[in-house]
Structures are given as C-alpha cells and as structure tokens.
Amino acid sequence: MIRFIRKKKVTKLIACTIAFSILSQCFTPSVAYALTGGPSQPEVQSFEPIGTSEMVDPFSGDFNYNIPLIDVGGYPINLSYHSGLSMDQEASWVGLGWNINPGVIVRNMRGVPDDFDGDKIDKEFNMRSNITMGISASYDITEIEMFGLKPSDYIHASLGLGAGLRFNNYYGLSVELSVTPEINCSQANKFSESLGLGFSTSSESGLGISPHVSFSKRTEESNGRDITPTVNIGLPYNSRAGLRNMTISTDVQRQSGKQKLKDKDGKSYEGYSKDRKDSKYGNNKMSAWANGSSSISFASSTYTPKLNFPLINGSFSLSFTVGGSNFGVHNNVHFRGYYSQQILNKNSQSVSAFGYLNLQDGQNMDDDVMLDFNREKDGAFTENTPSLPLSNLTYDIYSVSGQGIGGMYRPHRSDVGYVFDGNVTNYTGNIDFPGIEIGVTSGTHIGINFSANFSEAESGKWQHDNPAAGLMSFKDPGALTNLPLYEPAYFTQVGEKAVDSDPDMFNNFGGFNAISVELADLPQSESTLETFLDLNGNRTNIPSINYRKKRAKRNEEIYLMNADDASIAAECQSIEIYNPLVSSNGYKFGSLNDNPPDKPFNNRYIPMCMLQRKDDRRLGNHTSQITTYRADGARYVYGIPAYNYNQQEATFAITGGSPDCSTDL
C-alpha cells in the first residue's frame, strides 16, 4: 500500500509542493512587525455577560466566575473573574483577573483614525547622508599600438581588464575586478557578428556575468537600396541577485543605392542620395531608420512609486586617459573617479490627515495630505508589471459589547472615489569634469571628459490628462442639495445581509466583474479615458453619478456623533466625572442631590467635575458619542469617549555598542 502511494503522481506533486514551501520559508522567511496598537486599559479588554453559568471553559479548562452586583434602571452590572493569567497581563481596578465592565465599544484603528478631518500628523525622518566614492582603471590589451600596428586590426577580438576601489559609508570598502573578452566576426559589406562575455567581481555585490550577442546583416535589393537589420541581446546575471533581466534591442536601416548625381558645378558623379526628396542637385530618395528596444525584467527593484521624504542626490565624476610611448609601443589606460552623496531635503513635515469618514474633505488637496488607505503588496514596479498594487481604504473596526448586545461593525462609503499620495519631489544633479587634452611630454598624453545633467522625480496626485478623476470623486453632502438625507458613510454589522436599496450603482460599476479605468492608446499611456474596461475587453462609460441616491438598508443601526453635535444634542452635553470619596459610611460618588424634578441632577449624585466635549484637544470632528440599536429597537448609548491625545510610533536602526539606559535604546 505504501509503495502504491509513493508511485502516485499526485503524491509526488504534493511532496514537491510541501518541500518548496518549507524551503521558501527557510530562505525567504515572512517579515514580522512589532505591534503598533499600543497599550489598552484592562477594564475594556474583557466582558462577561450576566447570564454566564459555565464555571469552566470546556475548550481551555480555564476557570470563570461571575457575581451579579447591582441593577441600574434594569441594566445589570456584574463582577467577573477569568483565570489563565499571562505574564504581561495588567490588573484592573478591582484586581488581577477580575473586572467590572458594563459594556464598551473598542475601536480597532487601521491606518488613520476614521474621524480625522485635517488633523495634523507630524513625521520626522533622520538619515545619515549616503556617500559613495571610488576610483577605477580599465585597460584593453588589444588596443596596444606597436610600430603603427594594433592587434585589434588583425584579430577580431578584444580583451579588457579593469580594477577599482569603492567606498560607501553604509557598506564600507570594496574591491572591484572585471574581465571583458569579446569576439567579432564580419565580412566586408555583408554581415557582422559579435559575442561578448563580461566578468566582474566585487566584495560588496558578488560575482556578475554579462553575456551579450549582436548580429547585423546587409541586404541589397534589386532597386539598389540597402537594408541592414541589427539585433542585440543581453542577459546579465549576479551571484547574489540572480538573473535580473534580459534586454533585446533592434535597429533597421534602409538606404537608397548609388545614383547618378550632380555637384554644384554640374558635373556628374555616382554616390548615395541625401536625406531629402527632389533636392537641387539630384533626384534624391529618402533613407529610413527604425529602432526599438525591450526589456524583460526578472526583478522588481527598478522604480518605487511612493517617495516618503524629498531627497537631493548629487554626484561628481572624473574620467581621464593616460597614455605613453616607449620604443614604438603606444598604450592607454583609462581612469575614472566618482563621488556621490544622497541627503534629505528636509527631515520633518506636518501633513493633514483625513480619515475614512471624511475623505471628501481631503479630495481637493494636493500637497502635505495623507488619506486613509494602504496598498496591497506595495513596492517597485516596471513597465512590464501587469497590474499596479491594489489600494484598500483602511476603515476602522468597532467591537461592541454590552448586556444583550454584541458584534463587530464597520463603516461603508456611499460613493466611489480615488486616493493619492502627497506630492514629493526628488532632485538629482550630476557633473563630470570638462574635456581637456594635455600633452605632458612627447610620449605622454592625457584626455579628460565632461558632462552635466540634472533631473527630478515627482510623486503625487495625477492632476493632468486624467479626465476619469472628475467622474470619480468623493462627494460632499453640502454639494448634493437635491439629496438632503445623503450620508457620506454609514455603518453595518460585519457580514450583515440586507437588500440593496440602490442596485443601479452596483451594476454601473461592473457588478461582480472586475473593471479598470481604460488608458489612452498612446506610446506612454499618460492619459485616462472616461470608460471602464473589463477582463473580456468590453467597454462601458464611467457613470456620471458615482454615489447612492438612496440610503442603504441595514438591520441594526449604529451612528457616530462628533463633538460639535454631541455638545448640543448628546444625552449629556458634558462628560460627567464621578470620583469616589471615602467617608465613615464607605465609598460615596459625590453627594446626593434632592433638587426638584425640574432641576439638574434630580435624585442623582452630583459629579465632581464636568468636562467639555469640545476643547483644544477634543476637536469638533472627533467622535464623542456612539449610539447603537438592537433589532428589537433597544437603544444603547456609549457617551464617554476615551482615547489617546497623542500617539507616537518610532522605527529605528541600531548598531553595535552599549545601550543607553536613559533612553532604553
């Protein structure tokens, strides 16, 4: 039986798949990131319903205990205990493992908080300047001239040697060596072939092999015209990076044959026509050239679309040739020195952040803006990448707990829009030394080359040649005067099933089919069209209405009230704080008020202090009260907001050395 299983092809396929998975995890393990949620109050981390009767968890064996304490207006309050304590567990205000939790809504923040509406996020980035410098020398043995004769004139081959030193303040000093042999084969005016194989080694980047092949052939047509196609193929390989890419380039030249032409004096001669038609000196025919190139990349480290901080890149290079002659022997050695430095243009910036609920307010901003979205598998891409990373709006998840209610809720947008990164520009400048020829002695000569170029790379919002953006923008409720009940966002329970009240919007945006915005049929594809394109090549116009005309139906209602509205219409316009006082009769939460029914705090304890729902830290757009309803109409009001005023996230690199106890780094 075992022998039969081993011989099955399916068994071998499964074994190979498992082996490949194990090896991939060994050589390319998954990246583990530190938790960024931050600490949380132990009082809100666990909730126990009043009806719990199981004292032992049948799955884990942990002990549970539940003690009913008090009934407040029909709402029960209980004291619960959970065993199975962990080493990092904190004690609540009633003891380790014990808790009194009347019910809370815990927001699991993803990306930017949903209620941010222009709130400032300060980013600081410190990076040591990246400096690279080096010098290299190259020498071609076949270019030695002896008594007027060069080996390259008689043997169709070349052999280049190179050596260099390179220093980088991040990677240190490295030595570079290279050998470049090449063989050429040609027949006069017929064809030409070349085969090259470059070897380079570096203590920093490893061994590199760069083979390339070139072929060209001249063909003469019956009308006297010549056609010369040329094909070049390169396939570089690196011992550490592997096979990186394959380049293919072609060039076709078509030229008219010799014709009877006339010079300025009217004399006839035989020659090739000029690149003009019906010229003054002969019936010339136009010559034509065509070329093209393509690259198949096996790596994705060529272009990164998102630039976090602006950089300034500067470089300087010096190329010169030193030659000499001795007893009829002339030879040249080529030298090149270079220096480059990369620095931050600025190391801090303050951006306006807009959460999922307020994306319409950040739609028209260009610079210094952060929208609430992430990209799936964000990174580099090339011209041959079939699709860009998918953008996902990072809405927050709200976990509701209480006596008689529980579940997870998430917001939905009532419109379809687009997102973008803030505008960032990188500057690059490169200067080479000027070209000068200097003769030191009769047997020594020096040549120096010069070039200069400057460039910039920009990342940000697609502002020009993008007509599709005008049809897909997040809508401001104030602009839709014909829809007074329009809601930019609404909440539903996760996994809730309900009848769609506006199916036209779903169908107009592809329905269950994947669609994409069509690009203009241009060589660079730098413009969008006002059409969608599905996987089958079908085209549909982008709808002019990209929002819901009717409110979405849901079974359980949950809505948020910000501080501006809560200070006017909340159950309590202020946040009441009750501090326990110790007296001879035990704990008292303030003093009992016996005011008449028409006065505040009738038959209630007077709070110790009243906090305004809106101040310099509790901004008007921040969530201040959440109300949710059960399916039977029971209403739960969560009116005490508890969140951090300030959140700091730090990422840093460390080097060897003793730790600093004052900073814990």
N, C-alpha and C positions, 0 to 999 in steps of 0.2 A: 504493500500500500504506500509506504514512504517512497519507494523507488518510483512508483507511478506518479506521485505528486511532484517529485523532483523533475521529472521529464516533461511535465506540462509547461507549455509556453506562457500560460497565464502566471504560473508560479514564478518563473524566471523574470517576467516583467515586473511583478510585484516586488521581488527581491531586489532588482536593479533600482526600482523607484525608492525603496526604503534606504538602500545603500547611498544613493545620490543625495537623499535628504539628510542623512547623518553626516556625510562628508561636507555638504554645503553649510551645515551648522557649525562644523568644526573649523572650516577655513574662512567662512563669512558669517560670523555669529550675528544675531539680531542686536541692535543697539538698545540699551536700557537707559532710560532717562530718569532723573530724580523726580519725585513727586513735587508738584507745584501748587497743590491745593491749599497748603498752609495748615496751621493748627485750627482746631474747631473746639467749641465748648462741649464738654462731656454731657451736659444736660440735654443736648439736642441730638446726640448720636444714637440713642436707643429709645424705643417707645414700646410700651406693653399695653395691649387692650385690657379693659376692665374684666372682660369675660374669659380671660385665660385661666384654664383649670389644670392643664398638664404641668406637673411639677418637675418632670424630667423630659428633656428633649429626646425623642426616640431616635433621632439621627446621630447626634453627637454625644448624648449622655450627660450633657450639662444640666445643672440644677437651676430651675426657675422658681421664683416665689413672688406672689402677687398679694398685696394687702390693700383693700379698699380703705380710703381715708375719709373723704368728705364728698358731699354732693352740693354743687354750686348752681342753683337755678335749674336743676335737672341734668347738669353735666357732671359726671363722676370724675373724681381725682383719686389716683391710686399710687402706692409706693411699690416699686418692683425691684427685684434682685436677679442678677444673671451671674452665674459662675463662669469659669473658664477665662480667668483674668490673664491678660498678656503683660509682657514686661514694660511696654510703653503706654499702658492704659492709665489715664488720669482719673482721679476721684472727683465725683460730682459734689455738690454742696451738701448732700446727705450721706456721703460715704463712698468708699471704693466698691464698685459693683452695684451700688444702689442708685436709684434715680426716681425723681418725680417729674414727669413730662406730660403736661396737659395736651400737648399737640403742637407741632411746628410745621413750617414749610421750609425745607432746606433747598437752597438754590445751588446746583452744581454748575459753576461758572465754566464756560467753554469759550476761549478766545477773549473777546471784550465783553464786559457786562452788558446785558441787553438794554438796560435803561440809560446807558451813556448817550448824551446828546451834545457833543462838543466838549466833553470833559478832557482835560489835559493829561497826557501821558508823557512823562519825561524819560528819554532814553539817553544813556551815556555809554560810550564805547571807547575804550582805551586800547591802543595797539602800538606796539613798538614799531618804528619805521623798518620796513623790509628793504635791506640794502644788499645788492649783488654786485660784485666786481670780479674782473678776471682778465686774463691775457692768454692768447692762443697764437700758435705758429703753424703754418702749413707749407709743405714743400712737395713739388711734383718732380719726380725723378726724370720723367720723360721730357721735361722742358729744359734740361741742361743743354746748352749750346757749346759744341766743341769744334773749333775752327770752322764756324759757319754752318755746321751740321747739327740737326736736332733729331734725337731718336723718334720723336712723335711724327716726323715727316716720313719715316720708313716703316715703322711698326705701328699699326693702327690700334694702339692701346695706351693707357695712361695708368700711373700708379702714384696716388697722392698719400702723403703721410702728414699727420697732424698731432699736436700735443698742446696742452693748456692747463692752466691753473684757474680754479674758480672758487670764490669765497662768498658765502651767504651767512648773514648774522643769525639766521634761524637754523641752518643745516651745517654750518661750519665749512671747512676747507675740503675741496675735492679735486682730484686729478682726472684729466680727460685725455684719452688717446684715441686716435682714429686712423684707419687704413681704408683707402678708397680705390680699388682696382676697377678698370673699365676697359672693355674690348670693343673696337669699332670695325665694321666690315662694310665696304661700299664698292660700287662700280661706277665709273665716271658717267654722270648724267643719267643713271638708271635707277639705282636704289641705294639705300643706306640703312645699316642696322647697327645698334649699339646695345651692349649688355653691361650693366654696372652692378657692383655689389659693395655697399659701404658698411664698414665695421666701425663701431665706436663704443668705447667703454668709459664709464665714469664711476667713481666711488660713491656718487650720490644717486644716480639714476640707473646704474647697472649697464648691461650689455645691450647695444642696439644694432640691429641688422636692417639695412635699407636696400633691398634689391629693386632694380628698375630696368625696363626694357623699352627701346624706342625703335620704330621701323618707319621708313618712308620709301615711296616708290614713285618714279616719274613715268607718266604715260603720255605718249604723243598721239593726238587724234589726227584724223585724215585731213582736217581743215587747217592743220598747222598749229593748233593750240595744245598747250601742255597742261596736264593735271597732275598735281603732286600731293597725295594724301600722306599725313603723318599721324602716327598713333604712339602715345606714351603711356606706360603702365607702371605704377609704383606700389610697393607693398611693404611698409615699414613694420618692424617687429621689435619689441622691447622685452627683455627677460623678466621685468617686474610688472610692466603694464600689459604685456601680451600683444596680440595683434590689434593695432589701434584703428587703422583704416586702409582703404585701397583707393588710389586715385587713378582715374582714366581721363586722358585729355586727347583731343583730336584736332587736327589742323588740315584744311584742304585749300590749296592754292591753284587757281586756274589762270593761265596767262596765254595771251594770243601769241602765235608763232611769228617768225620773221616775215617782214613785209617790205615792199619797195617804198621807201620814204624819201623825202626831200629835206635838205638842210636849208639854212637861211639864204644861201647863195643860189638855191635852185638845183643843186647837184643831187643826183640820185644815190642812194645807198641802201643796204639791206640791214635791217635791225628790228628790234621789238618795239611795238607800239606803246604810246604813253597811256596813262590812265585818263584819257579824255576821248570824246567821240567827235569826229569831223573836226580835227584841230586845223590850225592854219597851215601846217606843214605836211599833212598826210591824212589819209582816211584811217585814223587810228581806232582800234577797238578797245573796249574797257576790259581790264583784268579784274578778277574777283577773288576774294579771300573769304573763307569761313572757318571759324574755330569754335570749339566748345570744350567744356571740361565737366567732370562729375566726380563726386567723392562718395564712397560708401563707408560710413563710419561704424566701427565696432566698439566705440567708446562714446560716452556722453558728456565728456568734460570739455566742451568747446565753448559754450556760451551759457551764462547764467542770467535769466531774465530779471531777477529781483536784485537790486542794489540797495543794501541796507543803509550804508553811510557813504557820502561822496568821498572819492579818493582822488589824489593827484599823483600821477605816475610821470616820472622824469627819467630820461636816460641820455647817456653821452657815450659815443663810441669813436674810436680812432683806428683807422685802417691804413697801413703803410707797407711798402715793399722795399726790401733791402737787397741789393744785388751787387755782385762783384765779378771781376775777371782776373784770371791768372793763367798765363801761358796758353792763351787761346781758349780757355774754358770760361763760359759765362753761365751763371746760375742766379736764381732769385729765391728769396724766402719771404713769404707773406706773413705779416703780423697783424693782430687785431686786439685792441684793448677796449674794454667796455665797463661802464658803470651805470647802474640803475637804482632808483630809490622810489619806494611807494609809501606815501604818508596820508594821513587822514586830512581831508579838507576842513572838517570840524568834528569834534568828538562828542558833541551833545546836541540834542534837538528836542523840541517840545511839539507834539502833534496833537491835533484834535481828534478824539476817538468818537465813533458813532456805533452804537450797539444795534442789534438785530431789530429792535422795535423802532429805531429812529434812522434807518438807512436813508430815508427820503431826504433828511436834512443834510446829509453829507454828500449827496449825489452831485451837486454843482461845485464842490470844492476840488481844487487841483493839487496844491502844494500843502505839505505838512498835515496830512489827513491819514487816518487809519480806520478802515472799515472792518466789520465783524465777519471775517471769513478766513479760511485756510485753504491751501491747495493739497490735493492728494498726490503724494509722491512728488513733491515739488523739487526741482533741481534743474540741471542743464538740459538743453535740447539742441538739436541740429536741424539743418534743412530737411533731412530725411526722416525726422520724427513724425510718425503717422498722426499723432494727436497730442495736444497740449495737456498738462496736468489739469485734472478736474477741480473746479472751485466749489467749495462747500461753505454755505453760511453756517457759522458756529453759534447756533441758538443755545441758550441755557436750558437745563433740565430742572424742573421743580418737583420735588418729592413732598407730598402732602401726607401728614399723619395726624390722627385725631380719633377720639372715641366715636366710632360709627362711620368713619371715612378714611380713605387711604388710596394712594395711587401716585402715578407719575404723569406730569403734564408738560407739554412743550408748546411753544408759540409757532404760528404759521403766518406767512405773509399773504396779503390779499392781492399782490401784484407780482409781476415778473420784471426784474431789473438786472443790472450788470454791476460788477465790482471792479476795483482797480487799486493799484498801489500808489503811494505818494510819489511825487516827482523827485528823482535823484539824478544828478549828473556827475560823471567821472571825466576828468581831464587827463590827457596824455600828451607828452611832448618828447621828441627825440631829436638830438643834434649830433651829427657826425662832423669830424674835422674837415676843413676846406682842402680841396685838391691842390697839391703843390708838387712840383718836380724839382728836386735839388740834386745837383751833382757835386759830391764832396771832393772826389779826386777823379782822375781819368779812368779809373777802373771801378768806381763805386757810384751808384745812382739810387735815389730814394723817391718813391711816389706816394702821395697821400690823397685819400678820397674824402669828399664832403657831401653830406645830405642832411636835410632837416624836415621834419614833419610833425604836425600837431593834429590831434583828434579828440573827440569827446564821445562818450557813450551815455545815453539817456534812457531812463526807465520811468514809466509813469502812466498816466491816463492817455488813452488813444483819443486824441482830440480832432485830428484832421482825417478826411477821407473815411469817415465812419458814419454813414447815414443810418445804419441799423441802431446806433446808440440812441438816436432821437425817438425811436419807436419802443424802446425797452428801457424805461427809467422808472425808479420807484416814485410813486405818486404821493403828493402832499394832500392831505384831506381838505385843506383850505382851497385848493385849486379845483376840486370837484364840487362845485356849488349845486349841481343837479343831483348829487347823492349825499344828502345831509346825514344819513346813517352809515356812511362808508367808514370802515375801520381798517387802518393800515395793517394791523396784526391782530390775531385772535388766538385763543388757547383751546386745545383739545387734550383729552386724555391720550396717552401713548397707546397706540393700537386700537383706538376707538373707531367703530364702524358707523358711518352715517351716510345718508343720501346727499349727494352733491346738489346744492341748490343752484349752481351755475355751471352746468356741464359744457357750455359753449367755450368757456375759457380753457378748459382742459383739452377739448378737441382742437381748438385753434392753435395750440402749442404742441401738436404732434400726438396727443393722446398717449398711447402705450408705446409709440415708436420713438426711437432716438433721433433727434434732429440737431442740426448745426446751422449757424449763420453762414450763408454762401459768400465766398470771397470773389472778388473781381478776377476775370480771366486775364491777368497781366503777368509778365515775367516775374515780378517781385511780389504779386498778390498783396498790395498795400492798401486795398480798399475793400470795404464790405458792401454787400448788396442788401436790398430790402426784401430778401427772400430767405426761406428756410430750405434746407436740403436734407433728405433722409437717406438711409443706407441704400435704398434702391434707386437713388438718383432722382426722385420725384421732388418737384419744387412747389412751394406754397408761399404766398405773400405773408410777410410778418403782419399780424393783425394790428390795427390802429388802436384798439382797446386792449391793454395788457393788464387789466385789473378786474376784480369781481364787481359785478353790478348788483349782486345780492349777497347778503350776509350768509356765511357758511353755517350750516346746521350742526349742532353738537348736543350730545345727551346730557353732559354735565358742564355747567357754566363755571368759569373761573376768570376773573378780571383783576387787573392791577390798577391801583390808584397812586399817582405820583404825589410828591409833597405839596405841589401847588394846589391840587384838587383836595388832598386829604386835609389840609389846613382849613378848608371851608366845609367839606361835605363828609368827612370821616365820622365814624361812630364817636371818636374822641378827637377833637381838633388839636389837642396837645397830647404828648406822651406822658402818662402819669407814672411817677416813680414812688414806690412804697418801700421804705427802708424799715426793717424790723427794729423795734425798740424793746429793751429789756426792762421790765417793771417787776413789782412784787407779785403780780399775778401771772408772770410769764411773759411770752412774746406778744407784742401788740403792733399792728401795722398802722401807726399813727393813732389818732383819736377819732372815736365815732361821732359823727355829726348828726344832730337831731333837728336840722333845719326843716322848715315846712316843705311840703311836696313841690312847691313852685320854685324852690331854691336849689342851687347846685349841691351835689353830693348828699342828697337826702337819704338818710339811713345807710350811708356808706362811710368807710374810713376816708379821712381827708389825706390825699397824697402828700408826701414830704416835699416834692417839687414837681414842676410842670416843665417839660422840655418842648420847645417849639419844633414842629415837624420840619420847618424850613429855616435854615440859618446859613452861615458861611461855609459849613461843612456838609450839612444835609441840603443838597441843592434841590431846586424845584423839580427837576426831571427824575430824581431818584425815587425808587419805589418805596412807598410809605405804608401802604395797606393792601392786603390781598384778601379778596372775598371769593369763596367757592360754595357751590351748591351741590347737594346730592340729587339723585334722580327723583326722589320723592319731594323735593323742594326745601329740605332742611338747609339752613344757611350757616356757614362757618366764617367768622371774621377773624383774620390774623392781623392785628393792628399795631404790633410793637416791632418796628424794624431794627434788626441787629446785624450790622455788617462792619467791615473794617473801613476805617477812614483812609488808611494808607497801606499799600501793598508794594513790596519790593521783591524783585526777582533778580538774582545775580548768577552769572556764569563766568567762570574764570579758569585760567590755566596756571598750573604751579610747576615749579622746577625744584630740583633738589636743594636741600638746606634745612635748617632747623625751623620749627614752627614758631609763629609769633603768638604767644599766649594772650596778649592783649586784644588781638583781633580774631583769635581762633583760626587763623589761616597759616 
